[in-house]
Amino acid sequence: MDKIDTHTQKTSFISAKTFGICLAGVVIAIIAVTLFKVPISTIGTAAILLACPLLHVLMMRGGNHKH
């Protein structure tokens, strides 16, 4: 039963960490658009280009390669 509790705590920590990173990205995007007048299309393009490698890293962590 201890293994389940530890896994649940680890999963919730990862979720909170991921939420924090996403929230920081949104705040940075809003600051870029409002203060630095960066076009929204540029931010959208950058998000699409970064989504693929970031999702790949998230899916393949752990080394099990189970799809």
PQR file of N, CA, C, O and H, with PARSE charges and radii, in Angstrom:
ATOM      1  N   MET A   1       0.810  -1.189   0.000 -0.4000 1.5000
ATOM      2  CA  MET A   1       0.000   0.000   0.000 -0.0000 2.0000
ATOM      3  C   MET A   1       0.854   1.254   0.000  0.5500 1.7000
ATOM      4  O   MET A   1       0.414   2.299  -0.479 -0.5500 1.4000
ATOM      5  N   ASP A   2       2.054   1.169   0.523 -0.4000 1.5000
ATOM      6  CA  ASP A   2       2.942   2.323   0.541 -0.0000 2.0000
ATOM      7  C   ASP A   2       3.357   2.737  -0.864  0.5500 1.7000
ATOM      8  O   ASP A   2       3.537   3.922  -1.142 -0.5500 1.4000
ATOM      9  H   ASP A   2       2.411   0.320   0.911  0.4000 1.0000
ATOM     10  N   LYS A   3       3.507   1.748  -1.754 -0.4000 1.5000
ATOM     11  CA  LYS A   3       3.890   2.066  -3.125 -0.0000 2.0000
ATOM     12  C   LYS A   3       2.816   2.908  -3.809  0.5500 1.7000
ATOM     13  O   LYS A   3       3.144   3.840  -4.543 -0.5500 1.4000
ATOM     14  H   LYS A   3       3.360   0.785  -1.529  0.4000 1.0000
ATOM     15  N   ILE A   4       1.577   2.607  -3.589 -0.4000 1.5000
ATOM     16  CA  ILE A   4       0.486   3.356  -4.217 -0.0000 2.0000
ATOM     17  C   ILE A   4       0.481   4.791  -3.703  0.5500 1.7000
ATOM     18  O   ILE A   4       0.313   5.725  -4.488 -0.5500 1.4000
ATOM     19  H   ILE A   4       1.311   1.850  -2.993  0.4000 1.0000
ATOM     20  N   ASP A   5       0.662   4.979  -2.398 -0.4000 1.5000
ATOM     21  CA  ASP A   5       0.677   6.313  -1.827 -0.0000 2.0000
ATOM     22  C   ASP A   5       1.837   7.130  -2.363  0.5500 1.7000
ATOM     23  O   ASP A   5       1.666   8.309  -2.676 -0.5500 1.4000
ATOM     24  H   ASP A   5       0.799   4.220  -1.761  0.4000 1.0000
ATOM     25  N   THR A   6       3.022   6.526  -2.477 -0.4000 1.5000
ATOM     26  CA  THR A   6       4.177   7.223  -3.005 -0.0000 2.0000
ATOM     27  C   THR A   6       3.947   7.602  -4.458  0.5500 1.7000
ATOM     28  O   THR A   6       4.275   8.719  -4.857 -0.5500 1.4000
ATOM     29  H   THR A   6       3.161   5.569  -2.223  0.4000 1.0000
ATOM     30  N   HIS A   7       3.394   6.704  -5.255 -0.4000 1.5000
ATOM     31  CA  HIS A   7       3.126   6.994  -6.661 -0.0000 2.0000
ATOM     32  C   HIS A   7       2.117   8.120  -6.805  0.5500 1.7000
ATOM     33  O   HIS A   7       2.270   8.977  -7.675 -0.5500 1.4000
ATOM     34  H   HIS A   7       3.128   5.796  -4.931  0.4000 1.0000
ATOM     35  N   THR A   8       1.100   8.133  -5.975 -0.4000 1.5000
ATOM     36  CA  THR A   8       0.092   9.190  -6.025 -0.0000 2.0000
ATOM     37  C   THR A   8       0.718  10.528  -5.685  0.5500 1.7000
ATOM     38  O   THR A   8       0.413  11.529  -6.333 -0.5500 1.4000
ATOM     39  H   THR A   8       0.976   7.436  -5.268  0.4000 1.0000
ATOM     40  N   GLN A   9       1.583  10.572  -4.687 -0.4000 1.5000
ATOM     41  CA  GLN A   9       2.241  11.816  -4.322 -0.0000 2.0000
ATOM     42  C   GLN A   9       3.150  12.289  -5.446  0.5500 1.7000
ATOM     43  O   GLN A   9       3.202  13.486  -5.727 -0.5500 1.4000
ATOM     44  H   GLN A   9       1.832   9.759  -4.161  0.4000 1.0000
ATOM     45  N   LYS A  10       3.856  11.389  -6.084 -0.4000 1.5000
ATOM     46  CA  LYS A  10       4.745  11.757  -7.176 -0.0000 2.0000
ATOM     47  C   LYS A  10       3.944  12.292  -8.355  0.5500 1.7000
ATOM     48  O   LYS A  10       4.338  13.286  -8.965 -0.5500 1.4000
ATOM     49  H   LYS A  10       3.813  10.417  -5.856  0.4000 1.0000
ATOM     50  N   THR A  11       2.838  11.658  -8.681 -0.4000 1.5000
ATOM     51  CA  THR A  11       2.007  12.101  -9.793 -0.0000 2.0000
ATOM     52  C   THR A  11       1.436  13.481  -9.522  0.5500 1.7000
ATOM     53  O   THR A  11       1.419  14.323 -10.420 -0.5500 1.4000
ATOM     54  H   THR A  11       2.517  10.851  -8.185  0.4000 1.0000
ATOM     55  N   SER A  12       0.970  13.732  -8.312 -0.4000 1.5000
ATOM     56  CA  SER A  12       0.410  15.042  -8.010 -0.0000 2.0000
ATOM     57  C   SER A  12       1.492  16.104  -8.030  0.5500 1.7000
ATOM     58  O   SER A  12       1.218  17.240  -8.417 -0.5500 1.4000
ATOM     59  H   SER A  12       0.984  13.047  -7.583  0.4000 1.0000
ATOM     60  N   PHE A  13       2.717  15.776  -7.624 -0.4000 1.5000
ATOM     61  CA  PHE A  13       3.818  16.739  -7.690 -0.0000 2.0000
ATOM     62  C   PHE A  13       4.150  17.079  -9.131  0.5500 1.7000
ATOM     63  O   PHE A  13       4.377  18.243  -9.458 -0.5500 1.4000
ATOM     64  H   PHE A  13       2.939  14.853  -7.310  0.4000 1.0000
ATOM     65  N   ILE A  14       4.181  16.076  -9.992 -0.4000 1.5000
ATOM     66  CA  ILE A  14       4.468  16.321 -11.402 -0.0000 2.0000
ATOM     67  C   ILE A  14       3.368  17.177 -12.016  0.5500 1.7000
ATOM     68  O   ILE A  14       3.648  18.070 -12.816 -0.5500 1.4000
ATOM     69  H   ILE A  14       3.997  15.130  -9.727  0.4000 1.0000
ATOM     70  N   SER A  15       2.139  16.916 -11.652 -0.4000 1.5000
ATOM     71  CA  SER A  15       1.034  17.698 -12.186 -0.0000 2.0000
ATOM     72  C   SER A  15       1.123  19.147 -11.739  0.5500 1.7000
ATOM     73  O   SER A  15       0.870  20.047 -12.539 -0.5500 1.4000
ATOM     74  H   SER A  15       1.911  16.191 -11.002  0.4000 1.0000
ATOM     75  N   ALA A  16       1.471  19.396 -10.496 -0.4000 1.5000
ATOM     76  CA  ALA A  16       1.610  20.759  -9.995 -0.0000 2.0000
ATOM     77  C   ALA A  16       2.784  21.459 -10.671  0.5500 1.7000
ATOM     78  O   ALA A  16       2.717  22.649 -10.978 -0.5500 1.4000
ATOM     79  H   ALA A  16       1.676  18.665  -9.845  0.4000 1.0000
ATOM     80  N   LYS A  17       3.850  20.715 -10.896 -0.4000 1.5000
ATOM     81  CA  LYS A  17       5.025  21.277 -11.564 -0.0000 2.0000
ATOM     82  C   LYS A  17       4.688  21.626 -13.014  0.5500 1.7000
ATOM     83  O   LYS A  17       5.063  22.694 -13.498 -0.5500 1.4000
ATOM     84  H   LYS A  17       3.904  19.749 -10.646  0.4000 1.0000
ATOM     85  N   THR A  18       3.993  20.742 -13.699 -0.4000 1.5000
ATOM     86  CA  THR A  18       3.596  20.991 -15.076 -0.0000 2.0000
ATOM     87  C   THR A  18       2.651  22.179 -15.161  0.5500 1.7000
ATOM     88  O   THR A  18       2.773  23.006 -16.065 -0.5500 1.4000
ATOM     89  H   THR A  18       3.688  19.874 -13.305  0.4000 1.0000
ATOM     90  N   PHE A  19       1.712  22.271 -14.227 -0.4000 1.5000
ATOM     91  CA  PHE A  19       0.792  23.398 -14.197 -0.0000 2.0000
ATOM     92  C   PHE A  19       1.542  24.709 -14.000  0.5500 1.7000
ATOM     93  O   PHE A  19       1.221  25.709 -14.642 -0.5500 1.4000
ATOM     94  H   PHE A  19       1.613  21.600 -13.493  0.4000 1.0000
ATOM     95  N   GLY A  20       2.529  24.712 -13.126 -0.4000 1.5000
ATOM     96  CA  GLY A  20       3.325  25.914 -12.894 -0.0000 2.0000
ATOM     97  C   GLY A  20       4.100  26.351 -14.121  0.5500 1.7000
ATOM     98  O   GLY A  20       4.193  27.544 -14.410 -0.5500 1.4000
ATOM     99  H   GLY A  20       2.790  23.900 -12.604  0.4000 1.0000
ATOM    100  N   ILE A  21       4.652  25.396 -14.838 -0.4000 1.5000
ATOM    101  CA  ILE A  21       5.397  25.717 -16.053 -0.0000 2.0000
ATOM    102  C   ILE A  21       4.471  26.277 -17.126  0.5500 1.7000
ATOM    103  O   ILE A  21       4.812  27.244 -17.808 -0.5500 1.4000
ATOM    104  H   ILE A  21       4.577  24.427 -14.603  0.4000 1.0000
ATOM    105  N   CYS A  22       3.303  25.666 -17.271 -0.4000 1.5000
ATOM    106  CA  CYS A  22       2.331  26.167 -18.258 -0.0000 2.0000
ATOM    107  C   CYS A  22       1.835  27.560 -17.898  0.5500 1.7000
ATOM    108  O   CYS A  22       1.685  28.415 -18.772 -0.5500 1.4000
ATOM    109  H   CYS A  22       3.026  24.881 -16.717  0.4000 1.0000
ATOM    110  N   LEU A  23       1.584  27.788 -16.626 -0.4000 1.5000
ATOM    111  CA  LEU A  23       1.131  29.096 -16.176 -0.0000 2.0000
ATOM    112  C   LEU A  23       2.203  30.151 -16.422  0.5500 1.7000
ATOM    113  O   LEU A  23       1.890  31.267 -16.837 -0.5500 1.4000
ATOM    114  H   LEU A  23       1.706  27.094 -15.917  0.4000 1.0000
ATOM    115  N   ALA A  24       3.453  29.809 -16.174 -0.4000 1.5000
ATOM    116  CA  ALA A  24       4.551  30.738 -16.435 -0.0000 2.0000
ATOM    117  C   ALA A  24       4.648  31.053 -17.928  0.5500 1.7000
ATOM    118  O   ALA A  24       4.905  32.196 -18.305 -0.5500 1.4000
ATOM    119  H   ALA A  24       3.707  28.902 -15.838  0.4000 1.0000
ATOM    120  N   GLY A  25       4.445  30.046 -18.776 -0.4000 1.5000
ATOM    121  CA  GLY A  25       4.474  30.276 -20.225 -0.0000 2.0000
ATOM    122  C   GLY A  25       3.381  31.220 -20.684  0.5500 1.7000
ATOM    123  O   GLY A  25       3.610  32.069 -21.546 -0.5500 1.4000
ATOM    124  H   GLY A  25       4.236  29.117 -18.470  0.4000 1.0000
ATOM    125  N   VAL A  26       2.191  31.076 -20.112 -0.4000 1.5000
ATOM    126  CA  VAL A  26       1.080  31.963 -20.468 -0.0000 2.0000
ATOM    127  C   VAL A  26       1.378  33.390 -20.017  0.5500 1.7000
ATOM    128  O   VAL A  26       1.119  34.340 -20.755 -0.5500 1.4000
ATOM    129  H   VAL A  26       2.005  30.386 -19.412  0.4000 1.0000
ATOM    130  N   VAL A  27       1.915  33.542 -18.821 -0.4000 1.5000
ATOM    131  CA  VAL A  27       2.254  34.875 -18.318 -0.0000 2.0000
ATOM    132  C   VAL A  27       3.328  35.515 -19.197  0.5500 1.7000
ATOM    133  O   VAL A  27       3.238  36.701 -19.515 -0.5500 1.4000
ATOM    134  H   VAL A  27       2.126  32.770 -18.222  0.4000 1.0000
ATOM    135  N   ILE A  28       4.327  34.756 -19.586 -0.4000 1.5000
ATOM    136  CA  ILE A  28       5.381  35.281 -20.462 -0.0000 2.0000
ATOM    137  C   ILE A  28       4.802  35.688 -21.808  0.5500 1.7000
ATOM    138  O   ILE A  28       5.183  36.722 -22.357 -0.5500 1.4000
ATOM    139  H   ILE A  28       4.400  33.793 -19.327  0.4000 1.0000
ATOM    140  N   ALA A  29       3.883  34.888 -22.350 -0.4000 1.5000
ATOM    141  CA  ALA A  29       3.252  35.227 -23.628 -0.0000 2.0000
ATOM    142  C   ALA A  29       2.441  36.517 -23.514  0.5500 1.7000
ATOM    143  O   ALA A  29       2.483  37.355 -24.415 -0.5500 1.4000
ATOM    144  H   ALA A  29       3.573  34.048 -21.904  0.4000 1.0000
ATOM    145  N   ILE A  30       1.711  36.680 -22.425 -0.4000 1.5000
ATOM    146  CA  ILE A  30       0.917  37.900 -22.238 -0.0000 2.0000
ATOM    147  C   ILE A  30       1.831  39.114 -22.107  0.5500 1.7000
ATOM    148  O   ILE A  30       1.542  40.169 -22.673 -0.5500 1.4000
ATOM    149  H   ILE A  30       1.677  35.999 -21.694  0.4000 1.0000
ATOM    150  N   ILE A  31       2.913  38.978 -21.378 -0.4000 1.5000
ATOM    151  CA  ILE A  31       3.864  40.084 -21.244 -0.0000 2.0000
ATOM    152  C   ILE A  31       4.492  40.420 -22.589  0.5500 1.7000
ATOM    153  O   ILE A  31       4.669  41.594 -22.913 -0.5500 1.4000
ATOM    154  H   ILE A  31       3.147  38.122 -20.918  0.4000 1.0000
ATOM    155  N   ALA A  32       4.828  39.410 -23.369 -0.4000 1.5000
ATOM    156  CA  ALA A  32       5.437  39.643 -24.685 -0.0000 2.0000
ATOM    157  C   ALA A  32       4.484  40.394 -25.607  0.5500 1.7000
ATOM    158  O   ALA A  32       4.904  41.285 -26.345 -0.5500 1.4000
ATOM    159  H   ALA A  32       4.684  38.456 -23.105  0.4000 1.0000
ATOM    160  N   VAL A  33       3.205  40.037 -25.568 -0.4000 1.5000
ATOM    161  CA  VAL A  33       2.227  40.690 -26.440 -0.0000 2.0000
ATOM    162  C   VAL A  33       1.949  42.114 -25.978  0.5500 1.7000
ATOM    163  O   VAL A  33       1.872  43.024 -26.804 -0.5500 1.4000
ATOM    164  H   VAL A  33       2.863  39.313 -24.968  0.4000 1.0000
ATOM    165  N   THR A  34       1.798  42.322 -24.681 -0.4000 1.5000
ATOM    166  CA  THR A  34       1.408  43.646 -24.198 -0.0000 2.0000
ATOM    167  C   THR A  34       2.570  44.618 -24.111  0.5500 1.7000
ATOM    168  O   THR A  34       2.443  45.764 -24.542 -0.5500 1.4000
ATOM    169  H   THR A  34       1.861  41.583 -24.010  0.4000 1.0000
ATOM    170  N   LEU A  35       3.688  44.194 -23.570 -0.4000 1.5000
ATOM    171  CA  LEU A  35       4.800  45.125 -23.369 -0.0000 2.0000
ATOM    172  C   LEU A  35       5.709  45.258 -24.584  0.5500 1.7000
ATOM    173  O   LEU A  35       6.131  46.363 -24.926 -0.5500 1.4000
ATOM    174  H   LEU A  35       3.791  43.263 -23.220  0.4000 1.0000
ATOM    175  N   PHE A  36       6.008  44.152 -25.230 -0.4000 1.5000
ATOM    176  CA  PHE A  36       6.985  44.163 -26.313 -0.0000 2.0000
ATOM    177  C   PHE A  36       6.350  44.145 -27.701  0.5500 1.7000
ATOM    178  O   PHE A  36       7.061  44.125 -28.706 -0.5500 1.4000
ATOM    179  H   PHE A  36       5.665  43.254 -24.952  0.4000 1.0000
ATOM    180  N   LYS A  37       5.021  44.153 -27.766 -0.4000 1.5000
ATOM    181  CA  LYS A  37       4.263  44.202 -29.028 -0.0000 2.0000
ATOM    182  C   LYS A  37       4.634  43.072 -29.994  0.5500 1.7000
ATOM    183  O   LYS A  37       4.729  43.278 -31.204 -0.5500 1.4000
ATOM    184  H   LYS A  37       4.443  44.169 -26.950  0.4000 1.0000
ATOM    185  N   VAL A  38       4.839  41.885 -29.439 -0.4000 1.5000
ATOM    186  CA  VAL A  38       5.113  40.701 -30.261 -0.0000 2.0000
ATOM    187  C   VAL A  38       3.790  40.233 -30.853  0.5500 1.7000
ATOM    188  O   VAL A  38       2.812  40.089 -30.120 -0.5500 1.4000
ATOM    189  H   VAL A  38       4.762  41.717 -28.456  0.4000 1.0000
ATOM    190  N   PRO A  39       3.734  39.991 -32.171 -0.5600 1.5000
ATOM    191  CA  PRO A  39       2.477  39.519 -32.769  0.2800 2.0000
ATOM    192  C   PRO A  39       2.052  38.161 -32.210  0.5500 1.7000
ATOM    193  O   PRO A  39       2.886  37.301 -31.928 -0.5500 1.4000
ATOM    194  N   ILE A  40       0.752  37.988 -32.059 -0.4000 1.5000
ATOM    195  CA  ILE A  40       0.223  36.738 -31.520 -0.0000 2.0000
ATOM    196  C   ILE A  40       0.558  35.567 -32.440  0.5500 1.7000
ATOM    197  O   ILE A  40       0.762  34.447 -31.970 -0.5500 1.4000
ATOM    198  H   ILE A  40       0.074  38.686 -32.289  0.4000 1.0000
ATOM    199  N   SER A  41       0.614  35.818 -33.746 -0.4000 1.5000
ATOM    200  CA  SER A  41       0.946  34.737 -34.676 -0.0000 2.0000
ATOM    201  C   SER A  41       2.368  34.215 -34.439  0.5500 1.7000
ATOM    202  O   SER A  41       2.627  33.025 -34.619 -0.5500 1.4000
ATOM    203  H   SER A  41       0.447  36.727 -34.128  0.4000 1.0000
ATOM    204  N   THR A  42       3.276  35.088 -34.042 -0.4000 1.5000
ATOM    205  CA  THR A  42       4.646  34.660 -33.742 -0.0000 2.0000
ATOM    206  C   THR A  42       4.668  33.770 -32.507  0.5500 1.7000
ATOM    207  O   THR A  42       5.379  32.766 -32.471 -0.5500 1.4000
ATOM    208  H   THR A  42       3.065  36.055 -33.896  0.4000 1.0000
ATOM    209  N   ILE A  43       3.893  34.138 -31.504 -0.4000 1.5000
ATOM    210  CA  ILE A  43       3.830  33.329 -30.292 -0.0000 2.0000
ATOM    211  C   ILE A  43       3.174  31.981 -30.593  0.5500 1.7000
ATOM    212  O   ILE A  43       3.601  30.950 -30.074 -0.5500 1.4000
ATOM    213  H   ILE A  43       3.315  34.954 -31.534  0.4000 1.0000
ATOM    214  N   GLY A  44       2.143  31.990 -31.428 -0.4000 1.5000
ATOM    215  CA  GLY A  44       1.489  30.742 -31.817 -0.0000 2.0000
ATOM    216  C   GLY A  44       2.428  29.819 -32.575  0.5500 1.7000
ATOM    217  O   GLY A  44       2.448  28.611 -32.340 -0.5500 1.4000
ATOM    218  H   GLY A  44       1.796  32.827 -31.850  0.4000 1.0000
ATOM    219  N   THR A  45       3.207  30.396 -33.489 -0.4000 1.5000
ATOM    220  CA  THR A  45       4.174  29.601 -34.244 -0.0000 2.0000
ATOM    221  C   THR A  45       5.231  29.001 -33.320  0.5500 1.7000
ATOM    222  O   THR A  45       5.588  27.831 -33.453 -0.5500 1.4000
ATOM    223  H   THR A  45       3.190  31.378 -33.680  0.4000 1.0000
ATOM    224  N   ALA A  46       5.725  29.802 -32.391 -0.4000 1.5000
ATOM    225  CA  ALA A  46       6.731  29.306 -31.450 -0.0000 2.0000
ATOM    226  C   ALA A  46       6.150  28.193 -30.577  0.5500 1.7000
ATOM    227  O   ALA A  46       6.837  27.214 -30.283 -0.5500 1.4000
ATOM    228  H   ALA A  46       5.435  30.753 -32.283  0.4000 1.0000
ATOM    229  N   ALA A  47       4.893  28.335 -30.163 -0.4000 1.5000
ATOM    230  CA  ALA A  47       4.259  27.308 -29.331 -0.0000 2.0000
ATOM    231  C   ALA A  47       4.122  25.999 -30.095  0.5500 1.7000
ATOM    232  O   ALA A  47       4.349  24.924 -29.539 -0.5500 1.4000
ATOM    233  H   ALA A  47       4.335  29.130 -30.402  0.4000 1.0000
ATOM    234  N   ILE A  48       3.752  26.087 -31.360 -0.4000 1.5000
ATOM    235  CA  ILE A  48       3.619  24.873 -32.174 -0.0000 2.0000
ATOM    236  C   ILE A  48       4.981  24.202 -32.379  0.5500 1.7000
ATOM    237  O   ILE A  48       5.090  22.978 -32.313 -0.5500 1.4000
ATOM    238  H   ILE A  48       3.568  26.960 -31.812  0.4000 1.0000
ATOM    239  N   LEU A  49       6.009  25.003 -32.626 -0.4000 1.5000
ATOM    240  CA  LEU A  49       7.337  24.437 -32.837 -0.0000 2.0000
ATOM    241  C   LEU A  49       7.907  23.809 -31.565  0.5500 1.7000
ATOM    242  O   LEU A  49       8.661  22.839 -31.642 -0.5500 1.4000
ATOM    243  H   LEU A  49       5.921  25.998 -32.680  0.4000 1.0000
ATOM    244  N   LEU A  50       7.556  24.347 -30.401 -0.4000 1.5000
ATOM    245  CA  LEU A  50       8.050  23.787 -29.147 -0.0000 2.0000
ATOM    246  C   LEU A  50       7.203  22.628 -28.647  0.5500 1.7000
ATOM    247  O   LEU A  50       7.682  21.825 -27.846 -0.5500 1.4000
ATOM    248  H   LEU A  50       6.943  25.134 -30.338  0.4000 1.0000
ATOM    249  N   ALA A  51       5.970  22.519 -29.093 -0.4000 1.5000
ATOM    250  CA  ALA A  51       5.067  21.486 -28.584 -0.0000 2.0000
ATOM    251  C   ALA A  51       5.570  20.078 -28.908  0.5500 1.7000
ATOM    252  O   ALA A  51       5.496  19.188 -28.060 -0.5500 1.4000
ATOM    253  H   ALA A  51       5.581  23.172 -29.743  0.4000 1.0000
ATOM    254  N   CYS A  52       6.070  19.870 -30.102 -0.4000 1.5000
ATOM    255  CA  CYS A  52       6.491  18.532 -30.511 -0.0000 2.0000
ATOM    256  C   CYS A  52       7.639  17.993 -29.653  0.5500 1.7000
ATOM    257  O   CYS A  52       7.506  16.902 -29.099 -0.5500 1.4000
ATOM    258  H   CYS A  52       6.129  20.593 -30.791  0.4000 1.0000
ATOM    259  N   PRO A  53       8.757  18.710 -29.520 -0.5600 1.5000
ATOM    260  CA  PRO A  53       9.831  18.137 -28.697  0.2800 2.0000
ATOM    261  C   PRO A  53       9.469  18.049 -27.219  0.5500 1.7000
ATOM    262  O   PRO A  53       9.890  17.112 -26.541 -0.5500 1.4000
ATOM    263  N   LEU A  54       8.704  18.997 -26.712 -0.4000 1.5000
ATOM    264  CA  LEU A  54       8.325  18.939 -25.302 -0.0000 2.0000
ATOM    265  C   LEU A  54       7.410  17.757 -25.021  0.5500 1.7000
ATOM    266  O   LEU A  54       7.583  17.070 -24.014 -0.5500 1.4000
ATOM    267  H   LEU A  54       8.362  19.758 -27.263  0.4000 1.0000
ATOM    268  N   LEU A  55       6.445  17.511 -25.888 -0.4000 1.5000
ATOM    269  CA  LEU A  55       5.558  16.367 -25.698 -0.0000 2.0000
ATOM    270  C   LEU A  55       6.315  15.052 -25.853  0.5500 1.7000
ATOM    271  O   LEU A  55       6.017  14.079 -25.160 -0.5500 1.4000
ATOM    272  H   LEU A  55       6.305  18.068 -26.706  0.4000 1.0000
ATOM    273  N   HIS A  56       7.283  15.016 -26.749 -0.4000 1.5000
ATOM    274  CA  HIS A  56       8.093  13.811 -26.925 -0.0000 2.0000
ATOM    275  C   HIS A  56       8.867  13.499 -25.645  0.5500 1.7000
ATOM    276  O   HIS A  56       8.916  12.348 -25.212 -0.5500 1.4000
ATOM    277  H   HIS A  56       7.525  15.807 -27.312  0.4000 1.0000
ATOM    278  N   VAL A  57       9.464  14.512 -25.047 -0.4000 1.5000
ATOM    279  CA  VAL A  57      10.207  14.315 -23.805 -0.0000 2.0000
ATOM    280  C   VAL A  57       9.266  13.842 -22.705  0.5500 1.7000
ATOM    281  O   VAL A  57       9.612  12.933 -21.950 -0.5500 1.4000
ATOM    282  H   VAL A  57       9.424  15.447 -25.399  0.4000 1.0000
ATOM    283  N   LEU A  58       8.087  14.438 -22.601 -0.4000 1.5000
ATOM    284  CA  LEU A  58       7.140  14.039 -21.560 -0.0000 2.0000
ATOM    285  C   LEU A  58       6.653  12.606 -21.756  0.5500 1.7000
ATOM    286  O   LEU A  58       6.488  11.874 -20.780 -0.5500 1.4000
ATOM    287  H   LEU A  58       7.806  15.176 -23.214  0.4000 1.0000
ATOM    288  N   MET A  59       6.422  12.197 -22.997 -0.4000 1.5000
ATOM    289  CA  MET A  59       5.938  10.843 -23.250 -0.0000 2.0000
ATOM    290  C   MET A  59       7.016   9.793 -23.023  0.5500 1.7000
ATOM    291  O   MET A  59       6.714   8.683 -22.586 -0.5500 1.4000
ATOM    292  H   MET A  59       6.556  12.792 -23.790  0.4000 1.0000
ATOM    293  N   MET A  60       8.255  10.124 -23.309 -0.4000 1.5000
ATOM    294  CA  MET A  60       9.317   9.123 -23.264 -0.0000 2.0000
ATOM    295  C   MET A  60      10.097   9.111 -21.959  0.5500 1.7000
ATOM    296  O   MET A  60      11.067   8.363 -21.835 -0.5500 1.4000
ATOM    297  H   MET A  60       8.501  11.026 -23.664  0.4000 1.0000
ATOM    298  N   ARG A  61       9.700   9.919 -20.982 -0.4000 1.5000
ATOM    299  CA  ARG A  61      10.435   9.903 -19.714 -0.0000 2.0000
ATOM    300  C   ARG A  61      10.204   8.548 -19.034  0.5500 1.7000
ATOM    301  O   ARG A  61       9.143   7.938 -19.175 -0.5500 1.4000
ATOM    302  H   ARG A  61       8.912  10.527 -21.082  0.4000 1.0000
ATOM    303  N   GLY A  62      11.172   8.117 -18.331 -0.4000 1.5000
ATOM    304  CA  GLY A  62      11.075   6.827 -17.657 -0.0000 2.0000
ATOM    305  C   GLY A  62      11.794   5.712 -18.414  0.5500 1.7000
ATOM    306  O   GLY A  62      12.172   4.714 -17.800 -0.5500 1.4000
ATOM    307  H   GLY A  62      12.034   8.612 -18.217  0.4000 1.0000
ATOM    308  N   GLY A  63      11.992   5.845 -19.698 -0.4000 1.5000
ATOM    309  CA  GLY A  63      12.760   4.884 -20.460 -0.0000 2.0000
ATOM    310  C   GLY A  63      12.058   3.602 -20.813  0.5500 1.7000
ATOM    311  O   GLY A  63      12.701   2.703 -21.355 -0.5500 1.4000
ATOM    312  H   GLY A  63      11.685   6.655 -20.196  0.4000 1.0000
ATOM    313  N   ASN A  64      10.776   3.461 -20.541 -0.4000 1.5000
ATOM    314  CA  ASN A  64      10.080   2.213 -20.831 -0.0000 2.0000
ATOM    315  C   ASN A  64       9.665   2.099 -22.287  0.5500 1.7000
ATOM    316  O   ASN A  64       9.511   0.989 -22.796 -0.5500 1.4000
ATOM    317  H   ASN A  64      10.254   4.191 -20.101  0.4000 1.0000
ATOM    318  N   HIS A  65       9.485   3.202 -22.958 -0.4000 1.5000
ATOM    319  CA  HIS A  65       9.070   3.250 -24.362 -0.0000 2.0000
ATOM    320  C   HIS A  65       7.788   2.488 -24.622  0.5500 1.7000
ATOM    321  O   HIS A  65       7.640   1.861 -25.671 -0.5500 1.4000
ATOM    322  H   HIS A  65       9.611   4.105 -22.545  0.4000 1.0000
ATOM    323  N   LYS A  66       6.871   2.536 -23.690 -0.4000 1.5000
ATOM    324  CA  LYS A  66       5.553   1.944 -23.884 -0.0000 2.0000
ATOM    325  C   LYS A  66       4.639   3.015 -24.460  0.5500 1.7000
ATOM    326  O   LYS A  66       4.470   4.078 -23.864 -0.5500 1.4000
ATOM    327  H   LYS A  66       6.991   3.046 -22.839  0.4000 1.0000
ATOM    328  N   HIS A  67       4.065   2.746 -25.586 -0.4000 1.5000
ATOM    329  CA  HIS A  67       3.228   3.746 -26.258 -0.0000 2.0000
ATOM    330  C   HIS A  67       1.776   3.528 -25.943  0.5500 1.7000
ATOM    331  O   HIS A  67       0.922   4.275 -26.421 -0.5500 1.4000
ATOM    332  H   HIS A  67       4.201   1.882 -26.071  0.4000 1.0000
TER
END
